[in-house]
Amino acid sequence: MTRRVRVGINGYGVIGKRVADAVALQDDMELVGVADVVHDYRVRVAVERGYSVFASAPDRRPAMEAAGIPVVGTLDDLIAGAEIIVDCTPKRVGAENRERYRAAGVKAVWQGGEQHEVAGYSFVAQVNYAGALDRDSARVVSCNTTALSRVMGALHSRGWVKRARAVLFRRATDPWESHVNGMINTVIPETKVPSHQGHDLQKVIPDLDITTLAGAGPHNLSHIHFAMVETTRPVSVDELRDALWAAPRIAFVRASDGLVALNSVVELMRDLGRPRSDLWEVAVWEDALAAEEREIYLTFQVHNEAITIPENIDCIRALTGFERNAERSIEKTDAALGVIKAFLPSTTAPIPHLVPDDGSKRNRE
Ligand SMILES: NC(=O)c1ccc[n+]([C@@H]2O[C@H](COP(=O)([O-])OP(=O)(O)OC[C@H]3O[C@@H](n4cnc5c(N)ncnc54)[C@H](O)[C@@H]3O)[C@@H](O)[C@H]2O)c1
């Protein structure tokens, strides 16, 4: 039997529970268990799924056990049994665990809420997988930075980007905590200008000239980005479409198909039976792509809860060296999760010049 990398998850929230499910789906990974500090329904789901549950803080263990959770050990026990920990604790808590992971000699993956310096490497699989090979740690960048990296990476790798600007309209809160956080009937602009995401993206693509502005609105279903890219030469809409089509984890949606808003794309994910309605791809509105002499324009949806999950899986393979080739890891992860290029392949007209000669359906999958 092939060896499996032993993975532990610390923090079983929005990101941690999804990473745990994704790890459990990989045939080259074993989920050692998940650790957390709460004892309500959120962690009890882990028990229903058959995952071993650990107490991240020893003083939380009695309450977890009193709630009926069969706690099998402490965070140190989880660390001792794992080769790599994916830290999905809240922003800044992750950084506090760094010394603990290092001292135990376990590899670590952090999330975008932590600073780049925590790991010294900011990861997006299709841009910089190779640089993460065999490292002790890496940070999977935030949802917004992941989406920008995929889209801008596809354009930048062709030498098209002279200067990029993007406006990020963020969700107010995540669905699970909409009863405690959020806003109504308003929009809050970020007063830190430019917003941090452009700078963060330069940790992944250092020579990309990009400026971002951000704000948040009273919705909880995902973010939407509006990007304007000044190009080094005139780029047609067809070229732009082809570049996005060629990149992994970017998929088109069309308003002409009724996919007119964030909620309709999420509804499509529900109808496709995706776990938690997750949209792992960046959903680019194909009928909102536009180009003129000096600039190209893109509008895309970023499902903040889901988009970084495939990246976490690839990051585990890169750090442990379990797969040394980025494309192979991406393909493997995408096949296991169900990440696709066309959401409605049976009824979507193929792009004629992208149909391969052998007649296979490569361009529809
Ligand atoms: N929610 C998003 O949209 C999103 C997207 C991308 C990246 N991120 C990043 O992922 C990380 C996790 O965010 P999240 O949204 O999953 O948070 P979350 O609040 O949903 O989950 C955090 C989990 O960690 C647990 N926890 C709290 N303190 C802990 C401790 N000391 N030890 C162990 N567990 C502890 C909480 O009980 C909770 O279950 C952050 O860095 C965040 O910035 C979040």
The ligand as an SDF file (V2000), in Angstrom:
LIG
                    3D

 44 48  0  0  0  0  0  0  0  0999 V2000
  -13.4770   32.3800    6.8060 N   0  0  0  0  0  0  0  0  0  0  0  0
  -12.8850   32.7290    5.6960 C   0  0  0  0  0  0  0  0  0  0  0  0
  -13.5110   33.2010    4.7690 O   0  0  0  0  0  0  0  0  0  0  0  0
  -11.4190   32.5040    5.5050 C   0  0  0  0  0  0  0  0  0  0  0  0
  -10.9450   32.3870    4.2060 C   0  0  0  0  0  0  0  0  0  0  0  0
   -9.5880   32.1440    3.9870 C   0  0  0  0  0  0  0  0  0  0  0  0
   -8.7230   32.1160    5.0660 C   0  0  0  0  0  0  0  0  0  0  0  0
   -9.2140   32.2830    6.3350 N   0  0  0  0  0  0  0  0  0  0  0  0
   -8.2490   32.2160    7.4340 C   0  0  0  0  0  0  0  0  0  0  0  0
   -8.3110   30.9180    8.0000 O   0  0  0  0  0  0  0  0  0  0  0  0
   -8.0150   30.9890    9.3940 C   0  0  0  0  0  0  0  0  0  0  0  0
   -9.1790   30.4060   10.1520 C   0  0  0  0  0  0  0  0  0  0  0  0
  -10.3260   31.1780    9.8830 O   0  0  0  0  0  0  0  0  0  0  0  0
  -11.7960   30.5760   10.0170 P   0  0  0  0  0  0  0  0  0  0  0  0
  -12.6710   31.4940    9.2450 O   0  0  0  0  0  0  0  0  0  0  0  0
  -11.8040   29.1310    9.7280 O   0  0  0  0  0  0  0  0  0  0  0  0
  -12.0690   30.8210   11.5600 O   0  0  0  0  0  0  0  0  0  0  0  0
  -13.2200   30.1550   12.4500 P   0  0  0  0  0  0  0  0  0  0  0  0
  -13.4390   31.1010   13.5820 O   0  0  0  0  0  0  0  0  0  0  0  0
  -14.3610   29.7400   11.6260 O   0  0  0  0  0  0  0  0  0  0  0  0
  -12.5190   28.8360   12.9920 O   0  0  0  0  0  0  0  0  0  0  0  0
  -11.4820   28.8460   13.9320 C   0  0  0  0  0  0  0  0  0  0  0  0
  -11.6060   27.6040   14.7820 C   0  0  0  0  0  0  0  0  0  0  0  0
  -10.5050   27.5700   15.6830 O   0  0  0  0  0  0  0  0  0  0  0  0
  -10.9890   27.2980   16.9830 C   0  0  0  0  0  0  0  0  0  0  0  0
  -10.0590   27.8740   17.9540 N   0  0  0  0  0  0  0  0  0  0  0  0
  -10.1000   29.0680   18.5950 C   0  0  0  0  0  0  0  0  0  0  0  0
   -9.0220   29.2130   19.3950 N   0  0  0  0  0  0  0  0  0  0  0  0
   -8.2840   28.0830   19.2550 C   0  0  0  0  0  0  0  0  0  0  0  0
   -7.0670   27.6250   19.8250 C   0  0  0  0  0  0  0  0  0  0  0  0
   -6.3640   28.3720   20.6740 N   0  0  0  0  0  0  0  0  0  0  0  0
   -6.6060   26.4070   19.4590 N   0  0  0  0  0  0  0  0  0  0  0  0
   -7.2980   25.6310   18.5690 C   0  0  0  0  0  0  0  0  0  0  0  0
   -8.4630   26.0200   18.0080 N   0  0  0  0  0  0  0  0  0  0  0  0
   -8.9490   27.2260   18.3490 C   0  0  0  0  0  0  0  0  0  0  0  0
  -12.3840   27.8960   17.0320 C   0  0  0  0  0  0  0  0  0  0  0  0
  -13.1800   27.2790   18.0290 O   0  0  0  0  0  0  0  0  0  0  0  0
  -12.8820   27.5980   15.6250 C   0  0  0  0  0  0  0  0  0  0  0  0
  -13.5010   26.3330   15.5280 O   0  0  0  0  0  0  0  0  0  0  0  0
   -7.7140   32.4730    9.6840 C   0  0  0  0  0  0  0  0  0  0  0  0
   -6.3420   32.6930    9.5090 O   0  0  0  0  0  0  0  0  0  0  0  0
   -8.4750   33.1690    8.5770 C   0  0  0  0  0  0  0  0  0  0  0  0
   -7.9760   34.4560    8.3050 O   0  0  0  0  0  0  0  0  0  0  0  0
  -10.5400   32.4300    6.5780 C   0  0  0  0  0  0  0  0  0  0  0  0
  1  2  1  0
  2  3  2  0
  2  4  1  0
  4  5  1  0
  4 44  2  0
  5  6  2  0
  6  7  1  0
  7  8  2  0
  8  9  1  0
  8 44  1  0
  9 10  1  0
  9 42  1  0
 10 11  1  0
 11 12  1  0
 11 40  1  0
 12 13  1  0
 13 14  1  0
 14 15  2  0
 14 16  1  0
 14 17  1  0
 17 18  1  0
 18 19  2  0
 18 20  1  0
 18 21  1  0
 21 22  1  0
 22 23  1  0
 23 24  1  0
 23 38  1  0
 24 25  1  0
 25 26  1  0
 25 36  1  0
 26 27  1  0
 26 35  1  0
 27 28  2  0
 28 29  1  0
 29 30  1  0
 29 35  2  0
 30 31  1  0
 30 32  2  0
 32 33  1  0
 33 34  2  0
 34 35  1  0
 36 37  1  0
 36 38  1  0
 38 39  1  0
 40 41  1  0
 40 42  1  0
 42 43  1  0
M  CHG  2   8   1  16  -1
M  END
$$$$
